[in-house]
Amino acid sequence: MSIITIQGGTFDSENHIYRDEAGVFVPSLTQVLKLQGLSDYSNIEPSVLENAARRGTEVHELAATYNMDPDGLDPSWITEETAPYFSAYMDFLRDTGFKPDPQWVEKSMIATINGYKIGLTPDCFGTRGREKWLVEFKCTAARQPSWTVQTAMQEAAIFQSNRCGRVRRFALMLMKTGRYDLGVEHTNHERDMQAGMDALRTVYWRIEAGQDLMRKVSGE
């Protein structure tokens, strides 16, 4: 088990569980989206999801290592399976000129948005020229509507705010073909924040009503 101290509490990276400074369970953004049905992969076989999650974690780790220190990435860490995804990410950086901020790479935190605590780990925050960009990595070829909500809540957390709209938000799709798709910019700030807050409030209503959501999300 790997439990680290983060802003606002602790994070158990093995079980993906956040706890505040008092040791109380805090729902994560991923869990909130899943529990409230905004993120739905129910039509995909569990074994396929499990393999995709493993591969996605490996690609995220490669990208995070490179973003924090390009010289710190050992080429031997790139496997035959992850190579096309990482190559797609390198192409994205080259084509766009996006520069990740090393201080905001995979930075886990517990934020309070509109009075509700939530745990989250934004993938990457940085700049492209004079613009601030928030980029969420997805190792998939199928886009999910919930990604716009995810980036909105991430932005609010980064800026310790109750709203979003300060930065340009994207979900970057990295594919096994070695290509990438930045997709359409997430610009419906009010709608995305409203959807995220509605989901978060409902999760807290369920917790206060006595539902053991930690058990549901941890698989215990």
Secondary structure, DSSP 8 states (H G I E B T S, - for coil): --EEEEBTEEEETTTTEEEETTS-EE-BHHHHHHHTTSS--TTS-HHHHHHHHHHHHHHHHHHHHHHH-GGG--GGG--TTTHHHHHHHHHHHHHH--EEEEEEES--EEEEETTEEEEE--SEEEEETTEEEEEEEE--SS--TTHHHHHHHHHHHHTT-S---SSEEEEEEE-TTS-EE--S-B--HHHHHHHHHHHHHHHHHHHHTT--HHHHHHT-
